[in-house]
Amino acid sequence: MDWAKDQDGWPNAQHSRFIALKPHKWHVQEAGQGDTILLIHGAGGATQSWRGLFPLLAARHHVVAVDLPGQGFTRMGARMRCGLKPVSEDIARLCDDQGWAPKLIIGHSAGGAIALQLTDALKPDGVVLLNAALDTFQGVAGWLFPLFAKLMALNPAIPPLLAAFAGGPSRVADLLTSTGSRIGPDGIALYRRLMTDSGHIDGTLAMMSQWQIEPLLRCLETITTPVRLIVGDDDGTVPPDVSQRAASRLPQGHLVRVPQTGHLLHEEMPDRVAAEVETFLQSLAPTAHQTA
């Protein structure tokens, strides 16, 4: 994505800025005052995923949304730093450089795994996971899909071809429908802009090809940060029982199910998610006895 030509109509563009911090040139959106909330989108998305939730949270908090390396408008500067651990390290470095100390981290899908990975470095008071991708691929997909992503990432001719194929209006709409979510024509048009951009496709494939979640899954029981896992009952991308199993292993995990929503529940019902976030934040506030 090229900001000079693609910023027109981009949600919350007035809050966008760029930060050059090796190895990447980050696109972030920042607004509001108060405790800091860090937003991390899922694979294949960008800051547009937070178009409804961002202003709601920014009315009461300092909110920062980042585009992951190579996705959206963040310029990837080191191809081999797109996996779970290195991208988490680079986001932690970005927060340190900017003086951001998130009280809360919110992660969607693969961004949920990044949010949990960041708990050790950033030490937030709490984490909110939206349909978090906290599982390995099963069966044939366990080896075929990562291999497919690696092969495409290694061939520079593939991303433009994939963007041309996958970016058709009907294909984008069908893909989003398969998530179990209904986000309307404006949301579909934004995803089509992403899916027709070969650079964004390339960044997403780089992330997929380097994704190694097993070390994080092995240590869920050691993450003592309070975690609120919010899932859409109709999620067609990450089954709700993935979050249910994770909640049972996280020492302070709590599951909230939202009926009649899918994988993009925060885009379908930003008001509901904002209310859940505020309730969770209130539960994290120290009591008078604790502060006395």
C-alpha positions in Angstrom: 0.0 0.0 0.0 1.2 3.5 -0.9 0.1 6.2 1.4 0.5 8.9 -1.2 -2.1 7.3 -3.5 -4.1 5.0 -1.1 -4.8 7.2 1.9 -8.0 8.7 0.3 -10.9 7.1 2.1 -8.8 5.2 4.6 -10.5 5.0 8.0 -9.2 7.4 10.7 -6.5 8.6 8.3 -6.4 11.9 10.2 -4.7 10.0 13.0 -2.1 8.3 10.9 1.6 8.9 11.0 4.8 7.1 10.1 7.7 6.1 12.4 11.0 4.9 11.0 12.5 2.5 13.5 14.7 -0.2 12.2 14.1 -2.6 10.6 10.6 -1.3 9.6 8.9 2.0 8.7 5.7 1.7 10.8 2.3 3.1 10.0 0.4 3.8 13.2 -2.8 5.6 14.1 -2.8 7.4 17.5 -5.5 9.4 19.2 -7.0 10.2 22.6 -5.7 10.8 26.1 -5.5 8.6 29.2 -4.3 5.1 29.7 -2.8 3.6 26.5 -4.5 0.8 24.6 -2.5 -1.0 21.9 -4.5 -2.5 19.0 -2.9 -5.3 16.9 -4.8 -6.6 13.8 -4.8 -10.1 12.4 -3.0 -11.6 9.4 -4.2 -10.0 6.1 -5.8 -7.0 7.9 -4.6 -3.5 8.7 -5.7 -0.5 10.8 -9.0 -0.4 8.8 -10.0 -3.4 10.9 -10.4 -1.0 13.9 -12.3 1.7 12.0 -15.4 1.4 14.3 -13.7 0.5 17.6 -10.8 2.9 17.4 -12.8 6.2 17.8 -15.0 4.6 20.5 -12.0 3.8 22.6 -10.1 7.0 21.8 -13.0 9.0 23.3 -11.8 7.9 26.8 -8.3 6.5 26.3 -5.0 7.0 24.4 -5.3 4.4 21.6 -2.5 3.2 19.3 -3.1 0.9 16.3 -0.2 -0.5 14.3 0.0 -2.0 10.8 2.1 -5.2 11.0 5.3 -5.4 8.9 4.5 -5.5 5.2 0.8 -5.2 5.8 -1.3 -2.2 5.3 1.0 0.8 5.1 3.9 -0.5 7.2 7.0 -0.9 5.1 8.7 -4.2 5.8 12.5 -3.6 6.3 13.6 -7.1 7.2 11.8 -10.0 5.5 12.8 -12.6 8.1 11.3 -10.6 11.0 7.7 -11.3 10.3 7.1 -14.3 12.5 5.5 -14.3 15.9 8.5 -13.8 18.1 10.5 -11.2 16.0 7.4 -9.1 15.2 6.6 -9.0 18.9 10.1 -7.9 19.7 9.9 -5.2 17.1 6.6 -3.9 18.4 7.9 -3.9 21.9 10.9 -1.8 20.7 8.5 0.6 18.9 6.5 1.1 22.1 9.7 1.7 24.1 10.9 4.2 21.5 7.6 6.1 21.5 7.2 6.0 25.3 4.0 3.9 25.0 3.3 1.8 28.1 0.0 0.0 27.2 -2.3 -0.7 30.1 -4.3 -2.9 27.7 -3.4 -4.8 24.5 -6.2 -5.9 22.2 -5.3 -8.4 19.5 -7.5 -9.9 16.8 -6.9 -13.4 15.4 -3.2 -13.8 14.8 -2.8 -10.4 16.5 -4.1 -12.1 19.6 -1.1 -14.4 19.7 1.1 -11.4 19.3 -0.7 -9.7 22.2 0.0 -12.6 24.5 3.6 -12.8 23.3 4.0 -9.2 24.3 2.9 -9.6 27.9 6.4 -10.4 29.1 8.0 -7.4 27.5 5.3 -4.7 27.9 3.7 -6.0 31.1 0.2 -4.7 30.4 -2.5 -4.8 33.1 -4.7 -6.9 30.8 -5.1 -8.4 27.4 -8.3 -8.7 25.3 -8.2 -11.4 22.6 -10.8 -11.3 19.8 -11.3 -14.7 18.1 -7.6 -15.3 18.8 -5.7 -17.8 16.6 -4.2 -19.8 19.4 -3.9 -23.1 17.8 -1.7 -24.9 15.2 -3.0 -26.1 11.9 -4.5 -29.5 11.9 -4.1 -32.5 9.6 -2.9 -32.0 6.1 -3.1 -28.2 6.5 -0.5 -28.5 9.2 2.2 -29.0 6.6 0.6 -28.1 3.3 -0.5 -24.6 4.1 2.8 -23.3 5.6 4.7 -24.9 2.7 2.3 -23.2 0.2 2.9 -19.9 1.9 6.7 -20.4 1.9 6.7 -21.2 -1.8 4.7 -18.2 -2.7 6.8 -15.9 -0.5 9.9 -17.1 -2.2 8.6 -16.4 -5.7 8.3 -12.7 -6.3 5.9 -13.3 -9.2 3.3 -14.9 -7.1 2.0 -12.0 -4.9 0.9 -9.9 -8.0 -0.8 -13.0 -9.5 -2.5 -13.8 -6.3 -3.7 -10.2 -5.8 -5.2 -10.2 -9.3 -6.9 -13.5 -8.7 -8.1 -13.0 -5.1 -9.1 -9.4 -5.5 -12.2 -9.9 -7.6 -15.3 -8.3 -5.9 -17.1 -11.6 -5.6 -14.1 -13.5 -4.3 -13.5 -10.9 -1.6 -17.1 -11.0 -0.6 -17.1 -14.8 -0.5 -14.0 -14.9 1.6 -15.4 -12.5 4.1 -18.7 -14.4 4.2 -16.8 -17.6 5.0 -15.6 -15.9 8.2 -19.1 -15.9 9.5 -19.2 -12.1 9.6 -21.4 -9.5 7.8 -19.5 -6.2 7.6 -21.3 -4.3 4.8 -20.2 -3.0 1.4 -17.8 -0.3 2.9 -15.9 -3.0 4.9 -15.8 -5.3 1.9 -14.4 -2.5 -0.3 -11.6 -1.8 2.2 -10.6 -5.5 2.3 -10.6 -5.5 -1.5 -8.2 -2.6 -1.5 -5.8 -4.7 0.7 -6.3 -7.9 -1.3 -5.5 -6.3 -4.6 -2.2 -4.8 -3.3 0.7 -7.2 -4.1 2.9 -5.7 -1.4 0.2 -6.4 1.2 -0.2 -9.9 -0.1 3.6 -10.4 0.1 3.7 -9.1 3.7 0.9 -11.4 4.7 2.5 -14.4 3.1 5.9 -13.6 4.8 4.1 -13.6 8.1 2.3 -16.9 7.4 5.5 -18.6 6.2 7.4 -17.7 9.4 4.5 -18.3 11.9 5.6 -20.5 14.8 3.1 -20.5 17.6 4.0 -23.7 19.4 6.4 -22.2 21.9 3.7 -19.7 23.0 1.1 -22.4 23.3 3.4 -24.5 25.5 3.6 -21.7 28.1 0.0 -20.5 28.3 -0.1 -21.6 32.0 2.7 -19.2 32.9 0.9 -16.1 31.6 -0.5 -14.6 34.7 -1.8 -11.4 33.1 -5.7 -11.1 33.2 -7.0 -12.1 29.7 -10.5 -11.6 28.4 -11.2 -13.8 25.4 -14.1 -12.6 23.3 -15.4 -14.9 20.6 -18.1 -14.8 17.9 -20.3 -17.9 18.1 -20.4 -18.0 14.3 -16.7 -17.7 13.6 -15.9 -19.7 10.5 -12.2 -19.0 10.6 -11.1 -19.9 14.2 -13.5 -22.2 15.9 -14.8 -20.8 19.2 -13.5 -23.9 21.1 -9.9 -22.7 20.4 -10.5 -19.7 22.7 -12.4 -21.9 25.2 -9.4 -24.3 25.5 -7.0 -21.3 25.8 -9.2 -19.7 28.5 -9.1 -22.9 30.5 -5.3 -22.9 30.5 -4.6 -19.2 31.1 -4.5 -18.7 34.9 -6.6 -15.5 34.6 -8.4 -16.3 31.4 -12.1 -15.5 31.0 -14.3 -16.3 28.0 -17.1 -14.2 26.6 -19.2 -15.5 23.7 -21.1 -13.1 21.4 -24.0 -14.7 19.6 -24.6 -14.1 15.9 -21.1 -12.7 15.1 -18.2 -14.2 13.2 -14.5 -13.8 13.0 -14.7 -10.0 12.4 -17.0 -9.4 15.4 -15.2 -6.1 16.3 -16.1 -4.8 12.9 -19.7 -6.1 13.1 -20.4 -4.9 16.6 -17.8 -2.3 17.7 -20.2 -0.9 20.4 -20.5 -4.3 22.0 -16.7 -4.9 22.0 -16.0 -1.4 23.3 -18.4 -2.1 26.2 -16.7 -5.4 27.0 -13.3 -3.6 27.0 -14.6 -0.9 29.4 -16.0 -3.5 31.7 -12.7 -5.4 31.6 -10.7 -2.2 32.3 -12.9 -1.5 35.3 -12.2 -4.9 36.7 -8.5 -4.2 36.4 -8.7 -0.9 38.4 -7.1 -1.2 41.8 -9.5 -1.1 44.7 -9.3 1.6 47.4 -7.9 -1.0 49.8 -5.1 -1.9 47.3 -4.2 1.8 46.8 -4.3 2.8 50.4 
